[in-house]
Amino acid sequence: MIEPKDKNLITRIRQKLAGTLFYIDDEDEPTDECVHFYFVADRDGQEVICDCVLYTLRLHHEGEMHEEAEVRASEKFEEYLKAKDSESASQEEEIGMMMAEILLELEEEEAIKVQEHLELDYENPVGLGVDAGLNVPVISNEVITRFITEFRAGTLKLDEALYSFQISTDFE
């Protein structure tokens, strides 16, 4: 059973959800590739507010690439993490160049692969946290509506194929 924790927030969200399928969080600016929204679903016979972040696989892949590049850069450049907070512009530039090189290597190797996924957080303050990455070019109202409909019906099918995306255009 999901126990909501923040009753005031839940009340505000329910008011904004009145008569709509979903409500886009006005504190997070939605992008074409990532939207934070709320919707109501039934879980274990109980109505629950779902706090959802839905994003494209391309965006997820980019995040995973940057995370791996940071790990590799910290291994190659021992002071990388310390320098992140330093004022040294030359060190920042050097690290930036190293990160760009590592990102290009990861891309060439297709070292990072991602797949559609759904993660549920039962400790979310409003009820159920939902984090999902979908292989779509944009997160549109149609994509959100289809996701909610399938999630509610228990018919959400995730593509298990692994994908890699190109990001090198960011560095040219």
C-alpha positions in Angstrom: 0.0 0.0 0.0 1.3 3.4 -1.0 1.2 6.0 1.8 1.3 9.6 0.6 3.4 11.8 2.8 2.9 15.4 1.9 -0.9 16.0 2.3 -0.7 19.8 1.4 1.1 19.1 -1.8 -1.3 16.3 -2.7 -4.2 18.7 -2.1 -2.7 21.3 -4.5 -2.0 18.7 -7.1 -5.5 17.2 -6.9 -6.9 20.7 -7.4 -4.8 21.2 -10.5 -5.7 17.8 -11.8 -9.4 18.4 -11.5 -11.0 17.4 -14.8 -7.7 16.7 -16.6 -5.8 13.6 -17.4 -2.5 15.1 -16.3 -0.9 18.2 -14.9 2.5 19.4 -16.0 4.6 20.5 -13.0 4.9 24.3 -13.2 8.2 24.3 -11.2 10.1 22.3 -13.9 10.2 23.8 -17.4 9.2 21.0 -19.8 11.4 20.4 -22.9 10.8 18.4 -26.0 12.7 15.5 -24.4 11.7 15.6 -20.7 8.4 16.4 -19.0 7.6 16.3 -15.2 3.9 15.8 -14.7 1.3 14.3 -12.3 -1.6 12.0 -12.9 -3.9 9.7 -10.9 -3.8 5.9 -11.2 -5.1 3.0 -9.3 -2.6 0.9 -7.5 -3.6 -2.1 -5.3 -7.2 -0.9 -5.4 -6.2 2.6 -4.1 -6.2 5.8 -6.0 -2.8 7.3 -6.0 -1.1 10.4 -7.4 1.8 9.6 -9.7 4.7 12.0 -9.8 6.1 11.2 -13.2 9.2 12.2 -15.1 9.1 11.0 -18.7 12.0 11.4 -21.0 13.4 10.3 -24.4 15.9 7.5 -24.6 18.2 9.9 -26.5 18.3 12.2 -23.5 18.8 9.3 -21.1 21.7 8.0 -23.3 23.3 11.5 -23.3 23.1 11.5 -19.4 24.7 8.1 -19.2 27.4 9.1 -21.6 28.3 12.2 -19.6 28.3 10.1 -16.4 30.6 7.5 -17.9 32.8 10.3 -19.3 33.1 11.9 -15.8 34.2 8.5 -14.4 36.8 8.0 -17.1 38.0 11.6 -16.8 38.4 11.2 -13.1 40.5 8.1 -13.6 42.6 9.8 -16.2 42.8 13.2 -14.5 43.2 12.6 -10.8 42.3 16.2 -9.9 39.2 16.3 -12.1 36.7 16.3 -9.3 38.6 18.9 -7.3 39.0 21.1 -10.3 35.3 21.0 -11.0 34.9 23.5 -8.1 38.1 25.4 -8.7 38.4 28.8 -10.3 41.2 27.8 -12.7 39.9 28.5 -16.2 42.8 26.6 -17.8 42.1 23.5 -15.8 38.4 23.8 -16.6 39.2 24.1 -20.3 41.6 21.1 -20.2 39.0 19.0 -18.4 36.3 20.1 -20.9 38.5 19.0 -23.8 39.2 15.7 -22.1 35.5 15.2 -21.5 34.8 15.9 -25.2 37.4 13.4 -26.3 36.1 10.8 -24.0 32.5 11.4 -25.2 33.6 11.0 -28.8 35.5 7.7 -27.9 32.4 6.4 -26.1 30.3 7.3 -29.1 32.6 5.6 -31.6 32.8 2.5 -29.4 29.0 2.6 -28.9 30.0 1.8 -25.3 26.8 3.1 -23.8 23.5 1.4 -24.7 20.2 2.2 -23.1 16.7 0.7 -23.3 13.2 1.7 -22.5 12.6 1.5 -18.7 10.2 2.2 -15.9 11.2 2.7 -12.3 8.7 3.1 -9.5 9.4 4.9 -6.2 7.1 3.9 -3.4 8.7 6.5 -1.1 7.6 9.5 -3.2 6.1 12.3 -1.0 2.9 12.5 -3.1 2.3 8.8 -3.6 4.1 6.9 -6.4 7.2 8.2 -8.2 7.3 7.1 -11.8 10.5 7.5 -13.9 10.4 6.3 -17.5 12.5 6.5 -20.6 10.9 5.9 -23.9 12.3 5.5 -27.4 10.4 8.5 -28.9 11.8 11.6 -30.6 9.8 14.0 -28.4 7.7 13.8 -25.3 4.4 15.3 -26.6 1.0 15.5 -25.1 0.1 12.5 -27.3 3.0 10.5 -25.9 2.1 11.4 -22.3 -1.6 10.5 -22.9 -0.6 7.1 -24.4 1.8 6.4 -21.5 -0.8 7.2 -18.8 -3.5 5.2 -20.6 -1.2 2.1 -20.9 0.2 2.6 -17.4 -3.2 2.7 -15.9 -4.4 -0.3 -17.9 -1.3 -2.3 -17.1 -0.6 -2.7 -20.8 2.6 -0.7 -21.0 5.1 -2.6 -23.1 8.7 -1.5 -23.0 11.1 -2.2 -25.9 13.9 -4.4 -24.5 16.2 -3.6 -27.4 19.4 -1.7 -26.6 20.1 1.6 -28.3 23.0 4.0 -28.8 22.7 7.5 -30.0 25.0 10.0 -31.7 25.9 13.2 -29.8 29.1 14.3 -31.7 27.3 17.2 -33.4 27.5 19.0 -30.0 31.3 19.1 -30.3 31.8 20.2 -33.9 
